Amino acid sequence: MDKNIFMQDGSAFKVGLFGYLHDGGVSLTTVKERWSATWDDIARMATYADENGLDFLLPYARWTGIPGEIPQRTWSFETLAHSAALAGRTKRIGVFSTVHTPIIHPVIAAKMMATIDHASHGRAGVNIVCGWNQDDFDMFGIEGLPHDERYRHGREWFEIWSRLMSGSFEPFDYDGDHFKGIRKAAARPGSVQRPWPLVISAAYSPAGRAFAMETSDYLLTVAENLDAARREIAALESLEGAGARAEPLKPIAVCYAVCRETREEAEAFHRYYAEENADNVAVDYWIAGRQTNAMLPEAIYKMRTRIAGGNTNFPLVGSPKDVADELIALHEAGFSGAGIGLLDYVADLPILVEKVMPILAKAGLRV
Ligand SMILES: Cc1cc2nc3c(=O)[nH]c(=O)nc-3n(C[C@H](O)[C@H](O)[C@H](O)COP(=O)(O)O)c2cc1C
């Protein structure tokens, strides 16, 4: 099979769902309408997205939660198991697994992803996360590596994983700085997709972007506004290694949507959950953790409403036309797609499918 059957229907702009595998989804709010992430709701969301032409499902990987006024992100499912389960319930949508390289051994990840890729007939993808959150690592007794070293570890992880995914009939040995003493590693079968499943990663730092350039098909990213996004996308094109790739590294905007029949309704609901009922304890905790361990653009830490509303992602708040116009603007800025979070992924999805997607199709962004 040629590389990657999913996300290849010719749509100029890919649309998927993002961040739904734990309670609260992308939000940090206390309202009763927040996403509770029961498995049956996740399955309902996935089936609806699959039947209505969305391109991908992409969860965050969370192990532990965030302290807040109420417990946040303490209820979460595991992403590889989630992909295997959703592969059996869906027919055409791509199912990404978000994998922490310090936690999940590449041989296990390869074996599991080969299973998912066969079960889904070539719809598995991986979001590689080299890790930043010590709270997650503490559950495993792992101490996080210094920032740039995480990506050297991740590069070795990717070498082993990709070699196994491409079907390693000849066993090989591997001795790196981080993964050592691997003997006679082999994998049959490899993935259905060739040479391996679609790869996404996400980072702002130079080391993280270099890692994405070397390993990934898509880069998940966000920016404080469209101008900053345009500058970032232009910078990607001039990164070392960009010229050597068969295809450019394609940026996907992480977003969150509050779409209602009118702009007033959408803005009022956004104010209600992301301002009046923001979980400020969780927002403070979120900011402190990221400031210590990850490199985000400085301006983002000040955007409390965006953190509470959608984990700093691009806000798409308004009528169907407003939301479609924002997505079209993201496309014009150079994004290849959007991963969208919702406050309630079951209740809030139909308006996107029924009213926003047709506008995108009319504008030539969707097949
Ligand atoms: C859109 C997006 C999604 C991410 N998803 C996860 C995730 O699911 N789990 C996680 O631990 N980190 C996640 N991260 C964190 C990144 O993988 C990365 O570790 C972090 O942004 C720090 O990178 P940097 O300091 O190299 O820029 C995500 C980041 C972004 C921007």
Ligand as a Chemical Component Dictionary entry (heavy atoms), coordinates in Angstrom:
data_LIG
# 
_chem_comp.id                   LIG 
_chem_comp.type                 NON-POLYMER 
_chem_comp.pdbx_formal_charge   0 
_chem_comp.three_letter_code    LIG 
# 
loop_
_chem_comp_atom.comp_id 
_chem_comp_atom.atom_id 
_chem_comp_atom.alt_atom_id 
_chem_comp_atom.type_symbol 
_chem_comp_atom.charge 
_chem_comp_atom.model_Cartn_x 
_chem_comp_atom.model_Cartn_y 
_chem_comp_atom.model_Cartn_z 
_chem_comp_atom.pdbx_ordinal 
LIG C1  C1  C 0 -0.916 20.356 19.962 1  
LIG C2  C2  C 0 -0.069 19.705 20.986 2  
LIG C3  C3  C 0 -0.416 18.438 21.476 3  
LIG C4  C4  C 0 0.340  17.833 22.448 4  
LIG N1  N1  N 0 -0.039 16.641 22.963 5  
LIG C5  C5  C 0 0.614  16.149 24.061 6  
LIG C6  C6  C 0 0.114  15.031 24.760 7  
LIG O1  O1  O 0 -0.883 14.447 24.379 8  
LIG N2  N2  N 0 0.755  14.613 25.873 9  
LIG C7  C7  C 0 1.869  15.246 26.318 10 
LIG O2  O2  O 0 2.413  14.843 27.333 11 
LIG N3  N3  N 0 2.367  16.310 25.659 12 
LIG C8  C8  C 0 1.754  16.776 24.566 13 
LIG N4  N4  N 0 2.230  17.887 23.933 14 
LIG C9  C9  C 0 3.518  18.454 24.361 15 
LIG C10 C10 C 0 4.567  18.392 23.265 16 
LIG O3  O3  O 0 4.736  17.113 22.715 17 
LIG C11 C11 C 0 5.922  18.908 23.741 18 
LIG O4  O4  O 0 6.453  18.022 24.694 19 
LIG C12 C12 C 0 5.779  20.260 24.369 20 
LIG O5  O5  O 0 5.038  21.113 23.509 21 
LIG C13 C13 C 0 7.142  20.864 24.663 22 
LIG O6  O6  O 0 7.879  20.947 23.524 23 
LIG P1  P1  P 0 9.051  21.966 23.318 24 
LIG O7  O7  O 0 9.509  22.491 24.639 25 
LIG O8  O8  O 0 10.118 21.158 22.623 26 
LIG O9  O9  O 0 8.536  23.043 22.426 27 
LIG C14 C14 C 0 1.489  18.491 22.928 28 
LIG C15 C15 C 0 1.828  19.750 22.430 29 
LIG C16 C16 C 0 1.067  20.368 21.477 30 
LIG C17 C17 C 0 1.448  21.727 20.947 31 
# 
loop_
_chem_comp_bond.comp_id 
_chem_comp_bond.atom_id_1 
_chem_comp_bond.atom_id_2 
_chem_comp_bond.value_order 
_chem_comp_bond.pdbx_ordinal 
LIG C1  C2  SING 1  
LIG C2  C3  SING 2  
LIG C2  C16 DOUB 3  
LIG C3  C4  DOUB 4  
LIG C4  N1  SING 5  
LIG C4  C14 SING 6  
LIG N1  C5  DOUB 7  
LIG C5  C6  SING 8  
LIG C5  C8  SING 9  
LIG C6  O1  DOUB 10 
LIG C6  N2  SING 11 
LIG N2  C7  SING 12 
LIG C7  O2  DOUB 13 
LIG C7  N3  SING 14 
LIG N3  C8  DOUB 15 
LIG C8  N4  SING 16 
LIG N4  C9  SING 17 
LIG N4  C14 SING 18 
LIG C9  C10 SING 19 
LIG C10 O3  SING 20 
LIG C10 C11 SING 21 
LIG C11 O4  SING 22 
LIG C11 C12 SING 23 
LIG C12 O5  SING 24 
LIG C12 C13 SING 25 
LIG C13 O6  SING 26 
LIG O6  P1  SING 27 
LIG P1  O7  DOUB 28 
LIG P1  O8  SING 29 
LIG P1  O9  SING 30 
LIG C14 C15 DOUB 31 
LIG C15 C16 SING 32 
LIG C16 C17 SING 33 
# 
